[in-house]
């Protein structure tokens, strides 16, 4: 937990030691949400590239759009 607090959340030791557990869990949740939003465009780019390469290799009946080929949790 200290590594996450110091490295990812940029806290110093004093702030971390005074923080309540619930506040730390909220900070971790916020960090995880921000990381997901940062990674979404990268994942979309990889998925689109993969779908394009897939569709180049298969016949017309096997072609798929990117969401059919590789669904992500945020597609729903």
C-alpha positions in Angstrom: 0.0 0.0 0.0 2.9 2.4 0.8 4.3 1.8 -2.7 1.0 2.8 -4.3 0.6 5.8 -2.0 4.2 7.1 -2.6 4.6 6.2 -6.2 1.3 6.4 -8.0 -0.6 8.8 -5.7 2.5 11.0 -5.0 1.9 11.2 -1.2 4.6 11.8 1.3 5.0 9.6 4.4 3.3 12.1 6.7 0.2 12.5 4.6 -0.1 8.7 4.2 0.3 8.0 7.9 -2.5 10.6 8.8 -4.9 9.3 6.1 -7.9 7.2 7.1 -8.3 3.8 5.5 -11.5 4.8 3.8 -9.9 7.9 2.3 -7.0 5.8 1.0 -9.4 3.4 -0.6 -11.2 6.3 -2.3 -7.9 7.6 -3.5 -7.0 4.2 -4.9 -10.4 4.0 -6.6 -10.0 7.4 -8.2 -6.5 6.4 -9.4 -7.8 3.2 -11.0 -10.6 5.1 -12.8 -8.1 7.6 -14.1 -5.8 4.8 -15.3 -8.7 3.1 -17.1 -9.6 6.4 -18.9 -5.9 6.8 -19.9 -5.7 3.3 -21.3 -9.1 3.2 -23.2 -7.8 5.1 -26.3 -4.7 2.9 -26.5 -6.9 -0.3 -26.2 -9.3 1.1 -28.9 -6.4 1.7 -31.2 -5.0 -1.8 -30.7 -8.5 -3.3 -31.2 -9.1 -1.3 -34.4 -5.7 -2.3 -35.8 -6.3 -5.9 -35.0 -9.8 -5.9 -36.6 -8.3 -4.3 -39.8 -5.6 -6.9 -40.0 -8.1 -9.7 -39.3 -10.4 -8.5 -42.1 -7.5 -8.4 -44.6 -6.8 -12.0 -44.0 -10.3 -13.6 -44.0 -13.0 -14.1 -46.7 -16.1 -11.9 -46.8 -18.2 -14.1 -44.7 -15.7 -14.1 -41.8 -15.2 -10.4 -41.6 -16.0 -8.8 -38.2 -16.1 -5.3 -36.8 -13.8 -4.4 -34.0 -16.4 -4.8 -31.3 -17.5 -8.2 -32.4 -13.9 -9.4 -32.7 -12.7 -8.1 -29.4 -15.4 -6.8 -27.0 -14.3 -4.6 -24.1 -16.2 -4.1 -20.8 -17.0 -0.5 -21.6 -18.7 -1.3 -24.9 -21.9 -2.2 -23.1 
